[in-house]
């Protein structure tokens, strides 16, 4: 089974046969590969955003320093919750990385 795919490089115009990268200038020319890379980039961006939000404890830190006792407790509860969610998030990121790699 052999399918010959000839792709013209959009960068230098050289025709490549069955290649994902241009043999002349090394530009990525495979559409399937481009879509694949794009998808993984989007996925990574979403993971980064979630991790950033989870690791940003400004609200919890502010509450913990609040003069009111009730707010302090609320801050600690929030802080613990963020800690737990961050741990789960890191595990999830690791799992996604493993699935992507495998
Ligand atoms: Zn090229």
Backbone and ligand atoms as CSV (ligand in chain L), in Angstrom:
chain,resi,resn,atom,element,x,y,z
A,1,UNK,N,N,0.834,-1.194,0.000
A,1,UNK,CA,C,0.000,0.000,0.000
A,1,UNK,C,C,0.877,1.255,0.000
A,2,UNK,N,N,0.775,2.011,-1.056
A,2,UNK,CA,C,1.590,3.221,-1.111
A,2,UNK,C,C,0.799,4.370,-1.721
A,3,UNK,N,N,0.623,5.378,-0.914
A,3,UNK,CA,C,-0.057,6.579,-1.404
A,3,UNK,C,C,0.997,7.671,-1.546
A,4,UNK,N,N,1.128,8.165,-2.749
A,4,UNK,CA,C,2.116,9.213,-2.967
A,4,UNK,C,C,1.455,10.569,-2.808
A,5,UNK,N,N,1.934,11.309,-1.845
A,5,UNK,CA,C,1.404,12.647,-1.631
A,5,UNK,C,C,2.485,13.658,-1.976
A,6,UNK,N,N,2.184,14.469,-2.940
A,6,UNK,CA,C,3.153,15.501,-3.317
A,6,UNK,C,C,2.635,16.837,-2.803
A,7,UNK,N,N,3.420,17.463,-1.970
A,7,UNK,CA,C,3.010,18.728,-1.371
A,7,UNK,C,C,4.009,19.805,-1.762
A,8,UNK,N,N,3.474,20.891,-2.257
A,8,UNK,CA,C,4.341,22.011,-2.613
A,8,UNK,C,C,4.598,22.854,-1.369
A,9,UNK,N,N,5.841,23.144,-1.122
A,9,UNK,CA,C,6.208,23.956,0.033
A,9,UNK,C,C,5.714,25.377,-0.148
A,10,UNK,N,N,5.000,25.887,0.874
A,10,UNK,CA,C,4.450,27.242,0.775
A,10,UNK,C,C,5.528,28.295,0.999
A,11,UNK,N,N,6.657,27.848,1.495
A,11,UNK,CA,C,7.734,28.794,1.799
A,11,UNK,C,C,8.680,28.993,0.614
A,12,UNK,N,N,9.176,27.880,0.046
A,12,UNK,CA,C,10.176,28.004,-1.014
A,12,UNK,C,C,9.700,27.463,-2.356
A,13,UNK,N,N,8.522,26.782,-2.391
A,13,UNK,CA,C,7.964,26.328,-3.660
A,13,UNK,C,C,8.481,24.997,-4.153
A,14,UNK,N,N,9.320,24.329,-3.383
A,14,UNK,CA,C,9.862,23.027,-3.774
A,14,UNK,C,C,8.793,21.953,-3.563
A,15,UNK,N,N,8.702,20.995,-4.498
A,15,UNK,CA,C,7.738,19.897,-4.355
A,15,UNK,C,C,8.357,18.772,-3.535
A,16,UNK,N,N,7.593,18.317,-2.537
A,16,UNK,CA,C,8.071,17.243,-1.668
A,16,UNK,C,C,7.147,16.044,-1.783
A,17,UNK,N,N,7.697,14.850,-1.753
A,17,UNK,CA,C,6.922,13.620,-1.842
A,17,UNK,C,C,6.930,12.900,-0.493
A,18,UNK,N,N,5.710,12.656,0.027
A,18,UNK,CA,C,5.558,11.923,1.284
A,18,UNK,C,C,6.412,12.497,2.420
A,19,UNK,N,N,6.366,13.792,2.543
A,19,UNK,CA,C,7.166,14.402,3.598
A,19,UNK,C,C,6.300,15.318,4.469
A,20,UNK,N,N,6.631,15.395,5.741
A,20,UNK,CA,C,5.930,16.315,6.622
A,20,UNK,C,C,6.643,17.661,6.660
A,21,UNK,N,N,7.947,17.610,6.408
A,21,UNK,CA,C,8.737,18.838,6.411
A,21,UNK,C,C,9.420,18.988,5.053
A,22,UNK,N,N,9.543,20.231,4.574
A,22,UNK,CA,C,10.174,20.509,3.284
A,22,UNK,C,C,11.631,20.039,3.305
A,23,UNK,N,N,12.022,19.326,2.228
A,23,UNK,CA,C,13.392,18.821,2.153
A,23,UNK,C,C,14.383,19.947,1.901
A,24,UNK,N,N,13.876,21.051,1.393
A,24,UNK,CA,C,14.757,22.173,1.053
A,24,UNK,C,C,14.945,23.157,2.214
A,25,UNK,N,N,13.828,23.602,2.818
A,25,UNK,CA,C,13.935,24.647,3.839
A,25,UNK,C,C,13.409,24.198,5.202
A,26,UNK,N,N,12.929,22.946,5.289
A,26,UNK,CA,C,12.490,22.376,6.566
A,26,UNK,C,C,11.220,23.013,7.127
A,27,UNK,N,N,10.423,23.645,6.250
A,27,UNK,CA,C,9.132,24.186,6.690
A,27,UNK,C,C,8.119,23.050,6.816
A,28,UNK,N,N,7.248,23.134,7.824
A,28,UNK,CA,C,6.207,22.118,7.992
A,28,UNK,C,C,5.191,22.256,6.864
A,29,UNK,N,N,4.986,21.187,6.090
A,29,UNK,CA,C,4.088,21.280,4.931
A,29,UNK,C,C,2.910,20.318,5.018
A,30,UNK,N,N,2.937,19.390,5.963
A,30,UNK,CA,C,1.846,18.426,6.079
A,30,UNK,C,C,0.652,19.061,6.792
A,31,UNK,N,N,-0.507,19.054,6.131
A,31,UNK,CA,C,-1.715,19.645,6.725
A,31,UNK,C,C,-2.151,18.880,7.962
A,32,UNK,N,N,-2.071,17.557,7.881
A,32,UNK,CA,C,-2.466,16.730,9.020
A,32,UNK,C,C,-1.585,17.027,10.225
A,33,UNK,N,N,-0.310,17.154,9.974
A,33,UNK,CA,C,0.649,17.440,11.048
A,33,UNK,C,C,0.389,18.833,11.622
A,34,UNK,N,N,0.052,19.780,10.736
A,34,UNK,CA,C,-0.252,21.146,11.184
A,34,UNK,C,C,-1.454,21.143,12.123
A,35,UNK,N,N,-2.506,20.403,11.708
A,35,UNK,CA,C,-3.711,20.327,12.545
A,35,UNK,C,C,-3.384,19.692,13.892
A,36,UNK,N,N,-2.563,18.652,13.845
A,36,UNK,CA,C,-2.166,17.938,15.056
A,36,UNK,C,C,-1.436,18.878,16.022
A,37,UNK,N,N,-0.478,19.623,15.486
A,37,UNK,CA,C,0.295,20.564,16.306
A,37,UNK,C,C,-0.609,21.637,16.895
A,38,UNK,N,N,-1.510,22.145,16.050
A,38,UNK,CA,C,-2.436,23.202,16.475
A,38,UNK,C,C,-3.300,22.701,17.637
A,39,UNK,N,N,-3.809,21.496,17.491
A,39,UNK,CA,C,-4.675,20.913,18.520
A,39,UNK,C,C,-3.925,20.769,19.840
A,40,UNK,N,N,-2.703,20.310,19.767
A,40,UNK,CA,C,-1.944,20.125,21.006
A,40,UNK,C,C,-1.560,21.466,21.615
A,41,UNK,N,N,-1.355,22.480,20.777
A,41,UNK,CA,C,-1.050,23.816,21.295
A,41,UNK,C,C,-2.249,24.392,22.042
A,42,UNK,N,N,-3.439,24.221,21.448
A,42,UNK,CA,C,-4.667,24.718,22.074
A,42,UNK,C,C,-4.882,24.026,23.411
A,43,UNK,N,N,-4.659,22.703,23.417
A,43,UNK,CA,C,-4.828,21.922,24.635
A,43,UNK,C,C,-3.867,22.417,25.716
A,44,UNK,N,N,-2.615,22.630,25.327
A,44,UNK,CA,C,-1.591,23.088,26.268
A,44,UNK,C,C,-1.948,24.458,26.831
A,45,UNK,N,N,-2.491,25.328,25.976
A,45,UNK,CA,C,-2.866,26.676,26.388
A,45,UNK,C,C,-3.963,26.609,27.452
A,46,UNK,N,N,-4.945,25.727,27.221
A,46,UNK,CA,C,-6.042,25.576,28.171
A,46,UNK,C,C,-5.521,25.073,29.513
A,47,UNK,N,N,-4.591,24.125,29.465
A,47,UNK,CA,C,-3.999,23.587,30.697
A,47,UNK,C,C,-3.256,24.698,31.432
A,48,UNK,N,N,-2.471,25.480,30.685
A,48,UNK,CA,C,-1.708,26.573,31.290
A,48,UNK,C,C,-2.624,27.575,31.977
A,49,UNK,N,N,-3.738,27.889,31.312
A,49,UNK,CA,C,-4.680,28.864,31.875
A,49,UNK,C,C,-5.280,28.358,33.182
A,50,UNK,N,N,-5.662,27.104,33.185
A,50,UNK,CA,C,-6.254,26.503,34.388
A,50,UNK,C,C,-5.234,26.500,35.522
A,51,UNK,N,N,-3.999,26.094,35.209
A,51,UNK,CA,C,-2.955,26.050,36.236
A,51,UNK,C,C,-2.680,27.459,36.765
A,52,UNK,N,N,-2.659,28.445,35.868
A,52,UNK,CA,C,-2.403,29.821,36.292
A,52,UNK,C,C,-3.485,30.289,37.266
A,53,UNK,N,N,-4.740,30.002,36.915
A,53,UNK,CA,C,-5.850,30.408,37.778
A,53,UNK,C,C,-5.772,29.723,39.141
A,54,UNK,N,N,-5.392,28.434,39.114
A,54,UNK,CA,C,-5.326,27.673,40.361
A,54,UNK,C,C,-4.156,28.129,41.231
A,55,UNK,N,N,-3.074,28.530,40.568
A,55,UNK,CA,C,-1.878,28.905,41.329
A,55,UNK,C,C,-1.890,30.376,41.736
A,56,UNK,N,N,-2.956,31.065,41.389
A,56,UNK,CA,C,-3.057,32.474,41.729
A,56,UNK,C,C,-3.906,32.621,42.986
A,57,UNK,N,N,-3.283,32.606,44.146
A,57,UNK,CA,C,-4.056,32.534,45.405
A,57,UNK,C,C,-4.368,33.899,46.001
A,58,UNK,N,N,-4.426,34.925,45.186
A,58,UNK,CA,C,-4.543,36.279,45.719
A,58,UNK,C,C,-5.760,36.440,46.635
A,59,UNK,N,N,-6.895,35.898,46.218
A,59,UNK,CA,C,-8.109,36.047,47.020
A,59,UNK,C,C,-7.954,35.330,48.370
A,60,UNK,N,N,-7.453,34.097,48.321
A,60,UNK,CA,C,-7.258,33.333,49.548
A,60,UNK,C,C,-6.257,34.025,50.460
A,61,UNK,N,N,-5.161,34.536,49.863
A,61,UNK,CA,C,-4.140,35.222,50.664
A,61,UNK,C,C,-4.705,36.482,51.308
A,62,UNK,N,N,-5.522,37.216,50.563
A,62,UNK,CA,C,-6.130,38.438,51.100
A,62,UNK,C,C,-7.058,38.109,52.260
A,63,UNK,N,N,-7.859,37.043,52.073
A,63,UNK,CA,C,-8.810,36.656,53.113
A,63,UNK,C,C,-8.087,36.200,54.380
A,64,UNK,N,N,-6.966,35.486,54.183
A,64,UNK,CA,C,-6.211,34.984,55.333
A,64,UNK,C,C,-5.670,36.129,56.190
A,65,UNK,N,N,-5.386,37.262,55.547
A,65,UNK,CA,C,-4.833,38.410,56.278
A,65,UNK,C,C,-5.932,39.363,56.737
A,66,UNK,N,N,-7.161,39.014,56.447
A,66,UNK,CA,C,-8.282,39.874,56.805
A,66,UNK,C,C,-8.406,39.989,58.330
A,67,UNK,N,N,-8.676,41.177,58.849
A,67,UNK,CA,C,-8.787,41.344,60.303
A,67,UNK,C,C,-9.948,40.554,60.912
A,68,UNK,N,N,-10.998,40.326,60.156
A,68,UNK,CA,C,-12.138,39.585,60.707
A,68,UNK,C,C,-11.847,38.087,60.770
A,69,UNK,N,N,-12.165,37.479,61.896
A,69,UNK,CA,C,-11.902,36.068,62.151
A,69,UNK,C,C,-12.619,35.174,61.128
A,70,UNK,N,N,-13.879,35.514,60.837
A,70,UNK,CA,C,-14.676,34.720,59.899
A,70,UNK,C,C,-14.047,34.699,58.508
A,71,UNK,N,N,-13.577,35.862,58.064
A,71,UNK,CA,C,-12.952,35.955,56.751
A,71,UNK,C,C,-11.655,35.150,56.711
A,72,UNK,N,N,-10.939,35.152,57.841
A,72,UNK,CA,C,-9.698,34.390,57.948
A,72,UNK,C,C,-9.967,32.902,57.737
A,73,UNK,N,N,-11.010,32.407,58.411
A,73,UNK,CA,C,-11.376,30.989,58.271
A,73,UNK,C,C,-11.740,30.692,56.811
A,74,UNK,N,N,-12.531,31.591,56.244
A,74,UNK,CA,C,-12.933,31.446,54.839
A,74,UNK,C,C,-11.695,31.388,53.946
A,75,UNK,N,N,-10.710,32.245,54.258
A,75,UNK,CA,C,-9.462,32.270,53.500
A,75,UNK,C,C,-8.727,30.952,53.570
A,76,UNK,N,N,-8.651,30.378,54.772
A,76,UNK,CA,C,-7.966,29.097,54.954
A,76,UNK,C,C,-8.686,27.967,54.232
A,77,UNK,N,N,-10.025,28.002,54.285
A,77,UNK,CA,C,-10.819,26.977,53.574
A,77,UNK,C,C,-10.541,27.069,52.069
A,78,UNK,N,N,-10.565,28.306,51.572
A,78,UNK,CA,C,-10.315,28.551,50.155
A,78,UNK,C,C,-8.901,28.103,49.790
A,79,UNK,N,N,-7.958,28.416,50.667
A,79,UNK,CA,C,-6.555,28.064,50.465
A,79,UNK,C,C,-6.397,26.541,50.353
A,80,UNK,N,N,-7.047,25.808,51.261
A,80,UNK,CA,C,-6.986,24.338,51.238
A,80,UNK,C,C,-7.613,23.802,49.966
A,81,UNK,N,N,-8.754,24.400,49.590
A,81,UNK,CA,C,-9.454,23.954,48.387
A,81,UNK,C,C,-8.566,24.143,47.159
A,82,UNK,N,N,-7.903,25.305,47.068
A,82,UNK,CA,C,-7.020,25.593,45.939
A,82,UNK,C,C,-5.867,24.594,45.910
A,83,UNK,N,N,-5.339,24.302,47.085
A,83,UNK,CA,C,-4.234,23.346,47.198
A,83,UNK,C,C,-4.642,21.985,46.641
A,84,UNK,N,N,-5.821,21.526,47.039
A,84,UNK,CA,C,-6.327,20.225,46.582
A,84,UNK,C,C,-6.536,20.239,45.067
A,85,UNK,N,N,-7.196,21.296,44.587
A,85,UNK,CA,C,-7.512,21.391,43.154
A,85,UNK,C,C,-6.231,21.486,42.329
A,86,UNK,N,N,-5.232,22.221,42.852
A,86,UNK,CA,C,-3.953,22.333,42.150
A,86,UNK,C,C,-3.290,20.971,42.020
A,87,UNK,N,N,-3.346,20.187,43.076
A,87,UNK,CA,C,-2.768,18.838,43.055
A,87,UNK,C,C,-3.470,17.981,42.013
A,88,UNK,N,N,-4.800,18.050,41.988
A,88,UNK,CA,C,-5.570,17.290,40.999
A,88,UNK,C,C,-5.228,17.785,39.593
A,89,UNK,N,N,-5.137,19.105,39.448
A,89,UNK,CA,C,-4.819,19.705,38.150
A,89,UNK,C,C,-3.468,19.252,37.630
A,90,UNK,N,N,-2.478,19.199,38.522
A,90,UNK,CA,C,-1.133,18.755,38.138
A,90,UNK,C,C,-1.174,17.297,37.702
A,91,UNK,N,N,-1.945,16.491,38.441
A,91,UNK,CA,C,-2.099,15.084,38.084
A,91,UNK,C,C,-2.762,14.928,36.723
A,92,UNK,N,N,-3.758,15.764,36.468
A,92,UNK,CA,C,-4.484,15.740,35.207
A,92,UNK,C,C,-3.567,16.146,34.053
A,93,UNK,N,N,-2.764,17.182,34.287
A,93,UNK,CA,C,-1.820,17.646,33.275
A,93,UNK,C,C,-0.815,16.547,32.951
A,94,UNK,N,N,-0.365,15.861,33.989
A,94,UNK,CA,C,0.567,14.750,33.809
A,94,UNK,C,C,-0.099,13.645,32.995
A,95,UNK,N,N,-1.356,13.349,33.309
A,95,UNK,CA,C,-2.096,12.289,32.613
A,95,UNK,C,C,-2.255,12.640,31.134
A,96,UNK,N,N,-2.629,13.893,30.846
A,96,UNK,CA,C,-2.814,14.328,29.461
A,96,UNK,C,C,-1.489,14.247,28.701
A,97,UNK,N,N,-0.407,14.660,29.379
A,97,UNK,CA,C,0.922,14.587,28.757
A,97,UNK,C,C,1.288,13.151,28.423
A,98,UNK,N,N,0.951,12.236,29.329
A,98,UNK,CA,C,1.258,10.828,29.114
A,98,UNK,C,C,0.458,10.271,27.941
A,99,UNK,N,N,-0.831,10.646,27.860
A,99,UNK,CA,C,-1.694,10.182,26.775
A,99,UNK,C,C,-1.184,10.733,25.440
A,100,UNK,N,N,-0.790,12.013,25.443
A,100,UNK,CA,C,-0.294,12.649,24.231
A,100,UNK,C,C,1.016,12.014,23.779
A,101,UNK,N,N,1.850,11.659,24.740
A,101,UNK,CA,C,3.158,11.085,24.428
A,101,UNK,C,C,3.004,9.634,23.957
A,102,UNK,N,N,2.056,8.917,24.588
A,102,UNK,CA,C,1.886,7.507,24.288
A,102,UNK,C,C,1.185,7.310,22.946
L,1,ZN,ZN,ZN,10.565,24.709,1.430
